[in-house]
């Protein structure tokens, strides 16, 4: 089961991103967490490991480039994707060079492009883990086995406020 973190200072943008990912069949069952504050997101990353992080570039507390650079230092095998409404070439180059961003996606995004980039990012995560010599934990292996036997068994449906829907 994939763990994805979304960071954007605009709550409406986070809701739209989360909705887009939850509507994606290949990403069904992914655990998605959202943060409007990059400092809170970094604190969460220190406690919990994520496979992939999607961050906005323009945020008031900390730029997306600075956030993803800090993320790279704390969780080097977590794949980093940046979203930005800016079409400035320097913005993209800074993100790619300094924070080693896997993909740079313009806002507004196309659903198919977003989904494809996230799936490729999750594949990259597996490659990075293999390269780093990290094998999946017993819990991750068991979760994978259960999901293969009973697709959707581990899928948790959540409402917009984060509560679990039974």
BELTACOR-V894245 format. One record per backbone hydrogen bond with DSSP energy under -0.5 kcal/mol. CO is the residue of the C=O (numbers start at 1). NH is the residue of the N-H. E is the energy in kcal/mol with one decimal. If there is no record, write none. Layout:
co	nh	e
CO	NH	E
CO	NH	E
//
This chain:
co	nh	e
2	4	-0.5
2	31	-3.3
3	51	-2.1
3	52	-1.6
4	33	-2.4
5	54	-2.8
6	35	-2.2
7	56	-2.3
9	11	-0.7
10	14	-2.0
11	15	-2.4
12	16	-2.2
13	17	-2.6
14	18	-2.9
15	19	-2.5
16	20	-2.4
17	21	-2.3
18	22	-2.4
19	23	-1.7
21	24	-0.9
23	25	-0.6
24	27	-0.6
25	28	-1.6
27	30	-2.2
30	32	-0.6
31	4	-3.3
33	6	-2.8
35	8	-1.9
36	38	-0.5
37	41	-1.9
38	42	-2.3
39	43	-2.0
40	44	-2.1
41	45	-2.3
42	46	-1.5
43	47	-0.6
44	47	-1.0
44	48	-2.6
51	79	-2.3
52	5	-2.4
53	55	-0.5
53	81	-2.9
54	7	-2.7
55	83	-3.1
57	59	-1.0
57	64	-3.6
63	67	-2.6
64	68	-2.8
65	69	-2.0
66	70	-2.4
67	71	-2.4
68	72	-2.2
69	73	-1.5
70	74	-1.9
71	75	-3.7
75	78	-1.7
79	53	-2.7
80	102	-3.3
80	103	-0.9
81	55	-2.6
82	105	-3.4
83	57	-1.3
84	107	-2.3
88	92	-1.5
89	93	-2.5
90	94	-2.6
91	95	-2.1
92	96	-2.5
93	97	-2.9
94	98	-2.6
94	99	-0.7
95	99	-1.1
95	101	-1.2
96	100	-0.6
103	82	-2.5
103	105	-0.5
105	84	-1.7
110	114	-2.8
111	115	-2.6
112	116	-2.5
113	117	-2.6
114	118	-2.2
115	119	-2.5
116	120	-2.5
117	121	-2.1
118	122	-2.3
119	123	-1.8
120	124	-2.3
121	125	-2.1
122	126	-1.6
123	127	-1.9
124	128	-2.8
125	129	-2.5
126	130	-2.3
127	131	-2.6
128	132	-2.2
129	133	-0.6
129	134	-2.6
130	133	-0.8
133	135	-0.7
137	141	-2.5
138	142	-2.4
139	143	-2.5
140	144	-2.3
141	145	-2.3
142	146	-2.7
143	147	-2.3
144	148	-2.1
145	149	-2.2
146	150	-2.8
150	153	-2.3
152	155	-1.1
155	157	-0.5
157	165	-3.4
159	162	-2.0
163	159	-2.7
164	166	-0.6
//
